[in-house]
């Protein structure tokens, strides 16, 4: 099977600008007919210039065929912007502020908007959803535009920049993005790291493959906000590959179907159902589900360093270094 990174895809139906620079464009793919919900896809690639939006072509085309308007913004990656490290964030904020209005002209139902990002794109959508919680003086603080997202999905997302730096994911990728490490430029991480920001008020779902060896599963397991869907057997790129066994599960989450029914079935036999808890920031914290035991746990916002060796173990007990790691699979794909 051809790698999704190299697989050709039909061209977008149109490409529209959201700013004056060549990279500030949005590819739109339209469904066969009718008004349709909008899915906005933010590509990954560890924020490096080498990877652009085109590798999401197969995913975007498949979702359009499923009946969605699909928008794929481009953005300047690390080292590409004249303004320095803020460039990618400036572009993502601008693109997401405008994308619903742009797509609405071509049949998108802007009452149903999902922001989804893969890998580094997962970091960017989680950050964008948290923008209302940024300090009052931040130029990125805002109301998320006239048609904000109604659901945010992180696909194997880099949800903690600090952990990306400490684990050296992408061989120094986050240092290149931020112009230094979290202890060297802490003021930058304070406004750019979703794990350091208040939880979004928008519903958040984290999807992660159990066999991901590019961005480890523990990244999503310890993120404090949202609900987590683990997909056994899935690797990093399976989540954006329409030919992978994980694809039906990804589509069901993007569509907002399947998860809640599965959660109810899982809790019904043990009588352990509980409502979402609130994080320390007041945002929703959904229970994490243990299939084997019926127990629940929730991730914590990582305010301190958590060593890689402690987070990567599949067994353990609660400690000051992280949440208890139960010998279990969480809500799993059944496709």
C-alpha positions as CSV (number, residue, x, y, z in Angstrom):
1,X,0.0,0.0,0.0
2,X,1.4,3.4,-1.0
3,X,2.2,5.7,1.9
4,X,-0.5,8.3,2.4
5,X,2.4,10.9,2.4
6,X,3.1,10.1,-1.2
7,X,-0.3,9.0,-2.5
8,X,-1.8,11.3,-5.2
9,X,-5.2,12.8,-4.7
10,X,-7.6,14.7,-6.8
11,X,-6.9,18.5,-6.8
12,X,-9.0,20.7,-4.6
13,X,-12.1,22.3,-6.2
14,X,-10.7,25.7,-5.5
15,X,-8.0,27.5,-3.6
16,X,-8.8,30.8,-2.0
17,X,-6.5,33.3,-0.1
18,X,-6.9,34.3,3.5
19,X,-4.0,36.7,3.4
20,X,-1.5,38.3,1.1
21,X,1.4,35.8,1.3
22,X,1.7,32.8,-1.0
23,X,1.3,30.4,1.9
24,X,-1.8,32.0,3.2
25,X,-4.3,30.0,1.2
26,X,-7.1,27.5,1.8
27,X,-7.9,24.5,-0.4
28,X,-11.6,23.7,-0.5
29,X,-13.1,20.3,-1.5
30,X,-16.8,20.2,-1.9
31,X,-19.3,17.3,-1.5
32,X,-21.3,15.9,-4.4
33,X,-24.3,18.0,-3.6
34,X,-26.1,20.1,-1.0
35,X,-25.2,22.2,2.1
36,X,-22.9,20.2,4.3
37,X,-21.0,20.5,7.7
38,X,-17.5,22.0,7.5
39,X,-14.4,20.1,8.5
40,X,-11.2,22.2,8.7
41,X,-8.0,20.1,8.5
42,X,-4.6,21.4,9.8
43,X,-1.7,19.4,8.5
44,X,1.3,18.3,10.6
45,X,4.9,17.6,9.8
46,X,6.5,18.8,13.1
47,X,6.0,22.4,11.9
48,X,8.8,22.0,9.4
49,X,8.8,23.6,5.9
50,X,9.3,20.2,4.3
51,X,5.8,19.2,4.9
52,X,2.8,21.1,3.5
53,X,-0.9,20.7,3.1
54,X,-0.8,18.4,0.1
55,X,-0.2,15.2,2.0
56,X,-3.7,15.7,3.5
57,X,-5.2,15.5,-0.1
58,X,-6.3,11.8,0.2
59,X,-8.0,12.5,3.6
60,X,-9.6,15.7,2.4
61,X,-10.9,14.0,-0.8
62,X,-12.3,11.1,1.1
63,X,-14.2,13.3,3.6
64,X,-15.6,15.4,0.8
65,X,-16.9,12.2,-0.8
66,X,-18.5,11.4,2.6
67,X,-20.5,14.6,2.3
68,X,-18.5,17.3,4.0
69,X,-17.1,20.6,2.9
70,X,-13.4,20.2,3.7
71,X,-11.0,23.2,4.1
72,X,-7.2,22.7,4.3
73,X,-5.4,25.9,5.2
74,X,-1.7,26.3,4.5
75,X,0.5,28.2,7.0
76,X,4.0,29.3,7.3
77,X,6.0,26.8,9.2
78,X,9.0,27.2,11.4
79,X,11.6,29.6,10.0
80,X,9.5,30.7,7.1
81,X,8.0,34.0,8.6
82,X,9.8,37.3,8.7
83,X,8.2,38.0,12.1
84,X,9.9,35.0,13.6
85,X,8.5,32.3,15.8
86,X,5.0,33.9,15.9
87,X,4.4,33.4,12.2
88,X,2.7,30.0,12.3
89,X,0.5,31.1,15.1
90,X,-0.4,34.4,13.3
91,X,-1.4,32.4,10.2
92,X,-3.4,29.7,12.0
93,X,-5.3,32.4,14.0
94,X,-6.1,34.3,10.8
95,X,-7.1,31.2,8.8
96,X,-9.4,29.8,11.5
97,X,-11.0,33.2,12.0
98,X,-11.9,33.4,8.3
99,X,-12.4,29.9,7.1
100,X,-16.1,29.4,8.0
101,X,-17.0,32.7,6.2
102,X,-15.0,31.6,3.2
103,X,-16.4,28.1,3.1
104,X,-19.9,29.3,3.7
105,X,-19.9,30.9,0.3
106,X,-19.5,27.4,-1.2
107,X,-22.1,25.5,0.7
108,X,-20.7,24.9,4.1
109,X,-23.1,24.8,7.0
110,X,-21.3,27.1,9.4
111,X,-23.5,26.0,12.3
112,X,-21.5,22.7,12.2
113,X,-17.8,23.3,12.2
114,X,-15.1,20.8,13.2
115,X,-11.4,21.8,13.5
116,X,-9.2,18.8,13.2
117,X,-5.4,18.7,13.2
118,X,-2.9,15.9,12.8
119,X,0.4,15.7,14.7
120,X,1.7,19.3,14.8
121,X,-1.6,20.3,13.4
122,X,-3.2,18.8,16.5
123,X,-1.2,21.2,18.6
124,X,-2.3,24.1,16.4
125,X,-6.1,23.3,16.6
126,X,-5.9,22.8,20.4
127,X,-4.0,26.0,20.8
128,X,-6.5,27.9,18.5
129,X,-9.5,26.5,20.6
130,X,-7.8,27.8,23.8
131,X,-7.2,31.4,22.4
132,X,-10.1,32.9,24.5
133,X,-8.1,32.0,27.6
134,X,-4.9,33.8,26.5
135,X,-3.8,36.8,28.5
136,X,-5.7,40.0,27.7
137,X,-2.7,41.6,26.1
138,X,-2.1,38.8,23.6
139,X,-2.8,39.7,20.0
140,X,-4.2,36.1,19.5
141,X,-6.8,36.4,22.2
142,X,-10.2,36.5,20.5
143,X,-13.7,35.1,20.2
144,X,-12.7,32.5,17.5
145,X,-14.6,34.4,14.8
146,X,-18.2,34.7,13.9
147,X,-18.7,31.0,13.2
148,X,-16.4,29.2,15.8
149,X,-15.8,25.5,15.9
150,X,-18.4,23.3,17.5
151,X,-15.9,20.4,17.9
152,X,-12.1,20.1,18.0
153,X,-10.4,16.9,17.1
154,X,-6.7,16.2,17.7
155,X,-5.3,13.3,15.7
156,X,-2.1,12.0,17.3
157,X,-1.6,15.6,18.3
158,X,1.5,17.3,19.9
159,X,-0.7,18.5,22.7
160,X,2.2,19.5,25.0
161,X,5.1,21.5,23.6
162,X,7.0,21.0,26.8
163,X,6.8,17.2,26.4
164,X,7.7,17.5,22.7
165,X,10.9,19.3,23.8
166,X,11.7,17.0,26.6
167,X,11.2,13.9,24.5
168,X,13.0,15.5,21.6
169,X,10.2,14.6,19.2
170,X,11.0,15.3,15.6
171,X,14.7,15.7,16.5
172,X,14.4,19.2,17.9
173,X,11.3,20.3,16.0
174,X,9.8,22.3,18.8
175,X,13.0,24.1,19.5
176,X,13.0,25.2,15.9
177,X,9.4,26.3,16.1
178,X,9.7,28.2,19.3
179,X,13.3,29.5,19.0
180,X,14.4,27.6,22.1
181,X,13.3,25.2,24.8
182,X,10.6,25.7,27.5
183,X,13.2,26.8,30.1
184,X,15.0,29.1,27.7
185,X,11.9,31.0,26.4
186,X,9.2,30.2,29.0
187,X,7.2,33.3,28.1
188,X,6.7,31.9,24.6
189,X,5.6,28.5,25.8
190,X,3.2,30.1,28.2
191,X,1.1,31.4,25.3
192,X,1.7,28.7,22.7
193,X,1.5,25.4,24.6
194,X,-2.1,24.0,24.9
195,X,-1.1,22.1,28.0
196,X,-0.2,25.4,29.7
197,X,-3.5,27.2,28.7
198,X,-7.0,27.0,30.1
199,X,-9.0,24.2,28.7
200,X,-11.1,25.1,25.7
201,X,-14.8,25.6,26.2
202,X,-15.3,23.8,22.8
203,X,-15.8,20.0,23.1
204,X,-12.5,18.3,22.4
205,X,-11.8,14.8,21.3
206,X,-8.3,13.3,21.2
207,X,-7.7,10.3,18.8
208,X,-4.5,8.4,19.1
209,X,-3.1,5.1,17.7
210,X,-1.9,2.7,20.3
211,X,1.1,1.8,18.1
212,X,2.1,5.4,17.3
213,X,5.9,5.6,17.6
214,X,6.2,9.2,16.2
215,X,4.1,11.0,18.8
216,X,3.6,8.5,21.7
217,X,0.2,7.7,22.9
218,X,1.1,9.0,26.4
219,X,1.0,12.5,24.9
220,X,-2.8,12.3,24.6
221,X,-3.3,10.3,27.7
222,X,-1.9,13.0,30.0
223,X,-3.5,15.9,28.3
224,X,-6.0,17.4,30.8
225,X,-8.9,18.4,28.5
226,X,-11.2,16.5,26.3
227,X,-12.1,12.9,25.8
228,X,-9.7,10.3,24.4
229,X,-10.2,7.6,21.8
230,X,-7.4,5.0,21.5
231,X,-7.3,2.9,18.4
232,X,-5.4,-0.4,18.9
233,X,-3.0,-1.3,16.1
234,X,-3.0,2.1,14.6
235,X,0.2,4.1,13.9
236,X,0.8,7.8,13.5
237,X,-0.2,8.1,9.8
238,X,-3.1,5.6,9.9
239,X,-5.3,8.3,11.3
240,X,-5.1,10.4,8.1
241,X,-5.1,7.4,5.7
242,X,-8.5,6.5,4.2
243,X,-7.1,3.1,3.3
244,X,-6.2,2.2,6.9
245,X,-8.3,0.0,9.2
246,X,-8.5,3.0,11.6
247,X,-10.3,5.2,9.0
248,X,-14.0,4.3,9.8
249,X,-13.3,5.1,13.5
250,X,-11.7,8.4,12.6
251,X,-14.7,9.4,10.4
252,X,-17.2,8.5,13.1
253,X,-15.4,10.8,15.6
254,X,-15.2,13.6,13.0
255,X,-18.9,13.1,12.3
256,X,-19.7,13.3,16.1
257,X,-21.2,9.8,16.1
258,X,-20.4,6.5,17.7
259,X,-18.3,7.6,20.8
260,X,-21.2,8.5,23.1
261,X,-23.1,5.3,22.4
262,X,-20.0,3.3,22.9
263,X,-19.3,5.1,26.2
264,X,-22.8,4.4,27.4
265,X,-22.6,0.7,26.5
266,X,-19.3,0.4,28.3
267,X,-20.4,2.0,31.5
268,X,-23.9,0.3,31.6
269,X,-22.8,-3.1,33.0
270,X,-20.7,-1.7,35.9
271,X,-22.9,1.3,36.8
272,X,-20.0,3.7,36.8
273,X,-21.3,6.4,34.6
274,X,-20.4,9.9,35.6
275,X,-20.7,13.3,34.1
276,X,-17.8,15.3,32.8
277,X,-15.6,16.7,35.5
278,X,-14.3,20.3,35.5
279,X,-10.6,20.9,35.0
280,X,-8.7,23.3,37.3
281,X,-9.4,25.9,34.6
282,X,-13.2,25.3,34.6
283,X,-13.3,23.5,31.2
284,X,-14.9,20.1,30.7
285,X,-12.9,17.0,31.6
286,X,-14.4,13.8,30.3
287,X,-13.9,10.5,32.1
288,X,-11.2,8.3,30.6
289,X,-12.5,4.7,30.4
290,X,-10.8,1.4,31.2
291,X,-12.4,-1.3,29.1
292,X,-10.9,-4.1,31.2
293,X,-11.8,-2.8,34.7
294,X,-14.6,-0.2,34.3
295,X,-12.4,2.2,36.3
296,X,-12.0,5.8,35.2
297,X,-9.2,8.4,35.4
298,X,-8.6,11.8,34.0
299,X,-5.3,13.3,32.7
300,X,-3.7,16.2,34.5
301,X,-2.4,19.5,33.2
302,X,1.4,19.0,33.2
303,X,2.8,22.0,35.1
304,X,6.1,20.2,35.8
305,X,8.5,18.0,34.0
306,X,7.5,14.4,33.4
307,X,10.4,12.1,32.3
308,X,9.9,10.1,29.1
309,X,10.6,6.8,30.9
310,X,7.8,7.4,33.4
311,X,5.2,8.2,30.8
312,X,6.0,5.5,28.4
313,X,5.5,2.6,30.8
314,X,2.1,0.8,30.4
315,X,1.9,-0.2,34.1
316,X,2.4,1.7,37.2
317,X,0.8,3.5,40.1
318,X,-0.2,7.1,40.9
319,X,2.7,9.3,41.8
320,X,3.7,12.9,41.7
321,X,5.2,12.3,38.2
322,X,1.9,11.5,36.5
323,X,-1.5,9.8,36.7
324,X,-1.9,6.1,37.4
325,X,-1.3,4.0,34.4
326,X,-3.7,1.1,34.3
327,X,-3.1,-2.1,32.5
328,X,-5.9,-1.5,30.0
329,X,-7.1,-0.2,26.7
330,X,-9.3,2.9,26.7
331,X,-12.3,3.4,24.4
332,X,-11.1,1.3,21.4
333,X,-12.1,1.2,17.8
334,X,-14.5,-1.5,16.8
335,X,-14.5,-1.3,13.0
